[in-house]
Amino acid sequence: MPFINVSVCGPALSGAQKRRIFNETTRLMSDVMHKDPGLTAVRIDQFLADGWAVGRRTVAERGETGVHVDIKITRGTNTDDEKAEMIRQGMAMLKDVLGATPEASYIVIHELDASTWGYDGETQRFRAEARRTAA
């Protein structure tokens, strides 16, 4: 199921901010992308504000918080409209939690072949074939 890595560069996040990012990202993956919230993994990595620059100025100099989100899903499991909506709602949520972010803040959805990734030792392809066989 999905793996989401949220990279944040700026002041240290509070426990409440982290909890909101965990909860809201998982909710959006469920509501917009139709992913199982019980199998949605979210990791937050934090970096110092002087370690991220946009337009040659660090986010510290800009008075902003840098953010980049990588989402990994199985190829072909979502429509273009669902992915666009995830990007739109995801960035709105992050701006609400983090405050000002550079325009060059990204959410990237990586669609991986079902045979190249999985969880708990089984590929997504194996799981899909097992569900078809059981049906």
C-alpha positions in Angstrom: 0.0 0.0 0.0 1.1 3.6 -0.1 4.3 5.0 1.4 4.5 8.7 1.9 7.6 10.6 2.8 7.1 14.2 3.9 10.3 16.3 4.0 10.1 19.5 5.9 12.7 22.2 6.2 12.2 24.9 8.8 11.5 25.2 12.5 11.1 22.0 14.4 7.6 20.6 14.1 5.5 20.3 17.2 3.9 17.0 18.2 0.6 18.4 17.2 1.8 19.4 13.7 3.3 16.0 13.1 0.0 14.3 14.3 -2.0 16.5 11.9 0.3 15.6 9.0 0.1 11.9 9.8 -3.7 12.0 10.2 -4.6 14.3 7.3 -2.2 12.6 4.9 -3.7 9.2 5.8 -7.3 10.6 5.5 -6.6 12.1 2.1 -5.0 8.9 0.8 -8.2 7.1 1.9 -10.8 9.6 0.8 -9.1 10.8 -2.5 -6.9 7.9 -3.5 -9.1 5.1 -2.1 -6.2 3.5 -0.2 -6.5 1.4 3.0 -5.7 3.7 5.9 -4.5 0.7 8.0 -1.8 0.1 5.4 -0.8 3.7 4.7 2.6 4.6 6.0 3.7 8.2 6.5 7.2 9.3 7.5 8.2 12.8 8.3 11.9 13.9 7.8 12.9 17.3 9.2 15.9 19.4 8.0 17.4 22.7 9.1 16.0 25.8 7.4 19.4 26.7 6.0 19.6 23.4 4.2 16.9 24.2 1.6 17.1 27.0 -1.0 14.6 28.2 -3.6 15.8 30.8 -6.0 19.2 30.8 -4.3 17.7 31.9 -1.0 17.2 29.5 1.9 13.8 29.0 3.3 15.1 30.6 6.5 16.0 33.8 4.6 12.6 33.7 2.9 10.7 33.2 6.2 9.0 30.1 4.8 9.0 26.3 5.5 10.1 24.1 2.7 8.1 21.0 2.0 8.4 18.1 -0.5 6.2 15.0 -0.5 7.0 11.7 -2.2 4.0 9.3 -2.5 4.5 5.8 -3.8 1.5 3.9 -5.1 1.0 0.9 -7.5 0.8 2.0 -11.1 -2.7 2.1 -12.6 -4.6 2.2 -9.3 -5.6 5.8 -9.5 -7.0 8.2 -12.2 -5.3 11.4 -13.3 -8.1 13.3 -11.6 -7.6 11.5 -8.3 -3.9 12.2 -8.4 -4.4 15.9 -9.3 -6.9 16.2 -6.4 -4.5 14.5 -4.0 -1.8 17.1 -5.0 -4.2 20.0 -4.6 -5.7 19.0 -1.3 -2.4 17.7 0.1 -0.7 21.1 -0.5 -3.6 23.0 1.0 -3.3 20.8 4.1 0.4 21.3 4.4 0.1 25.1 4.0 -2.5 25.1 6.7 -0.2 23.1 9.1 3.1 24.7 8.2 2.2 28.2 7.2 4.0 30.0 4.3 5.8 27.6 1.9 7.7 28.4 -1.3 5.8 28.2 -4.5 8.4 25.6 -5.5 7.0 23.1 -3.0 6.2 19.7 -4.4 4.0 16.7 -4.1 5.3 13.9 -6.4 3.3 10.7 -7.0 5.5 7.8 -8.0 3.6 5.0 -9.7 5.5 1.8 -9.3 5.0 -1.5 -11.2 3.2 -4.0 -9.0 6.1 -6.5 -9.4 8.7 -4.0 -8.1 7.4 -3.3 -4.6 5.3 -4.6 -1.8 5.0 -5.0 1.9 5.5 -7.7 4.5 7.6 -9.8 2.0 5.0 -10.0 -0.8 4.8 -7.9 -4.0 1.7 -6.0 -4.9 1.3 -8.2 -8.0 1.4 -11.4 -5.8 -1.3 -9.9 -3.6 -3.5 -8.9 -6.6 -3.2 -12.4 -8.1 -3.9 -14.1 -4.8 -7.1 -11.9 -4.5 -8.2 -12.9 -8.0 -7.6 -16.6 -7.4 -9.5 -16.5 -4.1 -12.5 -14.8 -5.8 
